[in-house]
Amino acid sequence: MLDEGRTLRHCVASYFDSCRRGRSAIFSLTLNGTRAVTLEVQANRTIVQARGLFNRRPNDEEGAWIQRWAADNRLLIPKHLLS
């Protein structure tokens, strides 16, 4: 998680305790060999955060991959997350 936060320059490392307690899990979307978006998935199988470099929102291509991954893994995506 530290490398993820350093690479994308956001605070994902602050979620370590939540992950350790089983409340959240952190995933990384990598496109063309480059980390693009960090995803936080809560224990209820909902993607609650998706952030790229400097906390930017996912672009359309990244959003499409996130939707595909979520569908393949039966995860929920709140409407506001990718709009």
C-alpha positions as CSV (number, residue, x, y, z in Angstrom):
1,M,0.0,0.0,0.0
2,L,2.9,2.4,0.6
3,D,4.1,2.0,-2.9
4,E,0.6,2.5,-4.3
5,G,0.3,5.8,-2.3
6,R,3.7,7.0,-3.3
7,T,3.2,6.2,-7.0
8,L,-0.3,7.8,-7.2
9,R,0.4,10.5,-4.6
10,H,-2.6,9.9,-2.4
11,C,-3.2,8.6,1.2
12,V,-4.1,4.9,0.6
13,A,-1.7,3.9,3.3
14,S,-4.0,5.5,5.9
15,Y,-6.4,2.6,5.2
16,F,-4.0,0.0,6.5
17,D,-5.8,-0.4,9.8
18,S,-9.2,-0.7,8.1
19,C,-7.8,-3.5,5.9
20,R,-6.1,-5.2,8.8
21,R,-9.5,-5.3,10.6
22,G,-11.3,-6.8,7.6
23,R,-13.5,-3.7,7.0
24,S,-11.9,-2.8,3.6
25,A,-9.6,-4.2,0.9
26,I,-7.5,-2.2,-1.5
27,F,-7.0,-3.1,-5.1
28,S,-5.0,-1.5,-7.9
29,L,-6.1,-1.0,-11.5
30,T,-3.0,-1.3,-13.7
31,L,-3.2,-0.3,-17.4
32,N,-0.4,-0.9,-19.8
33,G,1.9,-1.8,-16.9
34,T,1.2,1.4,-15.0
35,R,-0.8,1.9,-11.9
36,A,-3.8,3.9,-12.8
37,V,-6.5,3.8,-10.1
38,T,-6.6,2.6,-6.5
39,L,-9.9,1.0,-5.4
40,E,-11.3,0.6,-1.9
41,V,-13.8,-2.2,-1.5
42,Q,-15.7,-2.5,1.8
43,A,-16.6,-5.8,3.4
44,N,-20.1,-5.5,2.0
45,R,-18.7,-5.9,-1.5
46,T,-19.2,-2.2,-2.4
47,I,-16.5,-0.2,-4.2
48,V,-16.5,3.0,-2.1
49,Q,-13.5,4.8,-3.5
50,A,-11.7,4.9,-6.9
51,R,-8.8,7.4,-7.1
52,G,-6.0,8.0,-9.5
53,L,-2.9,10.2,-9.5
54,F,-3.4,13.1,-6.9
55,N,-6.9,11.7,-6.0
56,R,-8.4,12.4,-9.5
57,R,-11.5,10.5,-10.5
58,P,-11.2,7.6,-13.0
59,N,-11.4,8.6,-16.7
60,D,-13.8,6.8,-19.1
61,E,-11.4,4.0,-20.0
62,E,-10.6,3.3,-16.4
63,G,-14.3,3.4,-15.5
64,A,-15.1,0.8,-18.1
65,W,-12.4,-1.5,-16.7
66,I,-13.7,-0.9,-13.1
67,Q,-17.2,-1.8,-14.2
68,R,-16.0,-5.0,-15.9
69,W,-14.0,-6.0,-12.9
70,A,-16.9,-5.3,-10.5
71,A,-19.3,-7.3,-12.7
72,D,-16.9,-10.2,-12.9
73,N,-16.5,-10.2,-9.1
74,R,-20.1,-9.3,-8.1
75,L,-19.2,-6.0,-6.6
76,L,-21.5,-3.0,-6.3
77,I,-20.6,0.4,-7.6
78,P,-22.5,3.4,-6.3
79,K,-23.8,5.7,-9.1
80,H,-21.7,8.7,-7.9
81,L,-18.4,6.8,-8.0
82,L,-17.9,6.9,-11.8
83,S,-19.9,9.9,-12.8
